[in-house]
């Protein structure tokens, strides 16, 4: 489907990985002084396997998945976005909506590709140009099971955010599951004026992008789409 149109966050300068949890769901990232980008990476295990067959992990597992593809889960990374000027939209592989531009035509958000097999070692990556961060009001990062039976537990999705203003990666693990839901809101990124706050969501929504939009009150007009 395509579109037109809890507590105070903590600051951290640790070089260690930070995992956002239910008990510690937020972190703030300082406003960048020299641009750079915020990278949001989604990685998962796509192999469906059979009863009792675990998901393939690591580089060799992903290489095997590339050489011997099956009809496993096609998990897509995307986001709903709203800019400071009130414009809104979606970045996703569906409908080839790979970028979001500000009113001056500069690319603010970009999705680098569509990993349909789960075999790409680098997963899928969404990038925010921090030189354009003032254009951003909020970004809702989501994962959608585009193809395959919803099996979030087996997919074991992990989203990792990296930013030049934070020395270590920030991780959100999709460690809950609703096997009747095809879409999951992963994290809400908001511009605080002093930088960005990242809020763990991990909220499963039954339906697709339209249902996610309604759950968060985004207000886009949705039409069927394909990739």
C-alpha positions as CSV (number, residue, x, y, z in Angstrom):
1,X,0.0,0.0,0.0
2,X,1.4,3.4,-1.0
3,X,0.6,6.9,0.2
4,X,0.5,10.4,-1.1
5,X,0.6,13.3,0.1
6,X,7.2,7.7,28.1
7,X,9.4,9.7,30.4
8,X,12.3,12.0,29.5
9,X,14.9,10.6,27.1
10,X,18.4,9.9,28.5
11,X,21.6,11.1,26.9
12,X,24.5,8.8,26.5
13,X,28.0,9.2,25.2
14,X,29.1,5.6,25.8
15,X,30.8,3.7,23.1
16,X,29.0,0.6,24.1
17,X,25.8,-0.6,22.3
18,X,22.6,0.8,23.8
19,X,19.5,-1.4,23.6
20,X,16.2,0.3,24.1
21,X,13.8,-1.7,26.2
22,X,10.3,-1.4,27.8
23,X,12.0,-0.1,31.0
24,X,14.4,2.2,29.2
25,X,12.6,3.1,25.9
26,X,14.1,6.4,24.9
27,X,17.4,8.0,24.2
28,X,18.4,11.5,22.9
29,X,20.9,12.2,20.2
30,X,22.6,15.6,20.2
31,X,22.1,17.9,17.3
32,X,25.0,17.4,14.8
33,X,27.4,20.2,14.3
34,X,28.9,18.9,11.1
35,X,26.2,17.0,9.2
36,X,26.6,13.4,8.6
37,X,23.8,10.9,8.6
38,X,21.7,8.8,10.9
39,X,21.5,5.3,9.6
40,X,18.7,2.9,10.5
41,X,19.5,-0.7,9.6
42,X,17.1,-3.6,9.6
43,X,18.5,-7.1,9.6
44,X,16.5,-10.4,10.0
45,X,16.5,-14.1,9.3
46,X,14.2,-14.8,6.3
47,X,14.5,-18.6,5.9
48,X,11.2,-20.2,6.5
49,X,12.6,-23.7,7.0
50,X,10.4,-26.6,8.2
51,X,9.2,-27.8,11.6
52,X,12.1,-27.9,14.0
53,X,14.5,-26.2,11.5
54,X,16.0,-23.0,13.0
55,X,16.7,-19.8,11.1
56,X,20.1,-19.4,9.5
57,X,22.3,-16.9,11.2
58,X,25.4,-15.0,10.4
59,X,27.3,-14.5,7.1
60,X,27.4,-18.2,6.0
61,X,23.7,-18.5,6.6
62,X,22.9,-15.4,4.6
63,X,25.2,-16.7,1.8
64,X,23.4,-20.0,1.8
65,X,20.1,-18.2,1.6
66,X,21.3,-16.2,-1.4
67,X,22.4,-19.3,-3.2
68,X,19.4,-21.4,-2.2
69,X,16.5,-19.0,-1.9
70,X,13.1,-20.2,-0.6
71,X,9.7,-18.6,0.0
72,X,10.7,-17.2,3.3
73,X,9.7,-13.9,4.9
74,X,10.2,-10.7,2.9
75,X,10.5,-8.1,5.6
76,X,10.6,-4.5,4.4
77,X,12.0,-1.5,6.2
78,X,10.2,1.8,5.8
79,X,9.0,4.9,7.6
80,X,6.2,7.4,7.8
81,X,7.6,11.0,7.9
82,X,6.4,14.4,8.7
83,X,8.4,17.6,8.0
84,X,8.3,20.9,9.9
85,X,6.4,22.5,7.0
86,X,3.5,20.0,7.5
87,X,4.3,17.9,4.5
88,X,3.9,14.1,5.1
89,X,4.6,10.9,3.3
90,X,6.1,7.4,3.3
91,X,9.5,6.0,2.4
92,X,9.4,2.4,1.4
93,X,10.2,0.0,-1.5
94,X,6.5,-0.4,-2.3
95,X,5.7,2.0,-5.0
96,X,9.4,2.9,-5.4
97,X,9.1,5.6,-2.8
98,X,12.8,5.4,-1.9
99,X,13.3,9.1,-1.0
100,X,11.7,12.0,0.8
101,X,12.7,15.5,-0.2
102,X,12.2,18.9,1.5
103,X,10.6,21.9,-0.1
104,X,14.0,22.9,-1.6
105,X,14.3,19.6,-3.4
106,X,17.1,18.2,-1.2
107,X,16.9,14.5,-0.2
108,X,16.3,14.2,3.6
109,X,15.4,10.5,3.8
110,X,16.5,7.7,1.5
111,X,16.1,3.9,1.5
112,X,19.1,2.2,-0.1
113,X,17.4,-0.9,-1.5
114,X,15.0,-3.8,-1.1
115,X,16.4,-7.0,0.3
116,X,13.6,-9.5,-0.8
117,X,15.4,-12.6,0.4
118,X,16.9,-11.6,3.7
119,X,20.2,-12.8,2.3
120,X,21.9,-9.4,2.1
121,X,24.5,-9.2,4.8
122,X,24.0,-5.4,5.2
123,X,20.2,-5.8,5.5
124,X,18.1,-2.8,4.5
125,X,19.2,0.8,5.4
126,X,17.2,4.0,5.9
127,X,19.3,7.2,6.0
128,X,18.5,10.6,7.4
129,X,20.7,13.5,6.2
130,X,21.5,15.2,9.5
131,X,22.4,18.4,7.6
132,X,18.7,18.6,6.9
133,X,17.5,17.6,10.4
134,X,15.7,21.0,10.9
135,X,13.3,20.0,8.2
136,X,12.1,17.0,10.2
137,X,9.3,16.9,12.7
138,X,8.9,13.2,13.3
139,X,9.7,9.8,11.6
140,X,8.0,6.5,12.4
141,X,10.2,3.6,11.4
142,X,8.4,0.4,10.6
143,X,8.9,-3.1,9.3
144,X,6.3,-4.8,7.0
145,X,6.0,-8.4,6.2
146,X,5.4,-7.9,2.4
147,X,5.5,-11.6,1.5
148,X,5.3,-14.9,3.5
149,X,3.4,-16.0,6.5
150,X,3.8,-13.5,9.4
151,X,6.4,-15.1,11.7
152,X,8.0,-12.3,13.6
153,X,9.5,-14.7,16.2
154,X,11.4,-16.6,13.6
155,X,12.4,-13.5,11.6
156,X,14.2,-12.2,14.8
157,X,14.4,-8.7,13.4
158,X,16.8,-6.2,14.8
159,X,17.0,-2.5,14.0
160,X,20.3,-0.7,14.7
161,X,20.7,3.1,14.6
162,X,24.1,4.7,14.2
163,X,24.8,8.4,14.4
164,X,27.9,10.6,14.4
165,X,26.6,12.3,17.6
166,X,26.5,9.0,19.5
167,X,29.6,6.8,19.9
168,X,27.8,3.5,20.1
169,X,25.0,1.9,18.1
170,X,21.4,2.1,19.4
171,X,19.5,-1.2,19.0
172,X,15.8,-2.0,19.0
173,X,15.1,-5.7,19.1
174,X,11.7,-7.0,17.8
175,X,11.5,-9.3,20.8
176,X,7.7,-9.5,20.9
177,X,5.4,-10.9,18.3
178,X,1.8,-10.9,17.0
179,X,1.6,-13.5,14.3
180,X,-1.7,-12.0,13.0
181,X,0.0,-8.6,12.3
182,X,1.9,-7.8,9.1
183,X,3.4,-4.5,10.2
184,X,5.3,-3.3,13.3
185,X,6.1,0.2,14.4
186,X,9.7,0.0,15.6
187,X,10.8,3.4,16.7
188,X,9.5,7.0,16.7
189,X,12.2,9.6,16.0
190,X,11.3,13.2,16.8
191,X,13.1,16.6,16.5
192,X,13.3,18.2,19.9
193,X,15.0,21.3,18.7
194,X,18.2,20.3,20.6
195,X,18.6,17.1,18.6
196,X,16.6,13.9,18.0
197,X,14.8,11.7,20.5
198,X,14.4,8.0,19.7
199,X,11.5,6.2,21.3
200,X,11.2,2.4,21.2
201,X,7.7,1.3,20.0
202,X,7.7,-2.4,18.9
203,X,4.0,-2.1,18.4
204,X,2.4,-4.6,16.1
205,X,-0.6,-3.5,14.1
206,X,-3.0,-5.8,12.4
207,X,-3.4,-4.6,8.8
208,X,-0.8,-2.8,6.7
209,X,0.3,0.8,6.2
210,X,-3.1,2.3,6.4
211,X,-3.8,0.6,9.7
212,X,-0.4,1.9,11.0
213,X,-1.2,5.4,9.8
214,X,-4.6,5.3,11.7
215,X,-2.9,3.9,14.9
216,X,-0.6,6.9,14.9
217,X,-2.9,9.5,13.4
218,X,-0.6,10.4,10.5
219,X,-3.4,11.3,8.0
220,X,-2.1,10.1,4.7
221,X,-4.3,9.0,1.7
222,X,-3.5,5.4,0.8
223,X,-3.8,3.5,-2.5
224,X,-2.9,-0.1,-3.5
225,X,0.7,-0.4,-4.7
226,X,3.3,-3.0,-5.7
227,X,7.0,-3.4,-6.0
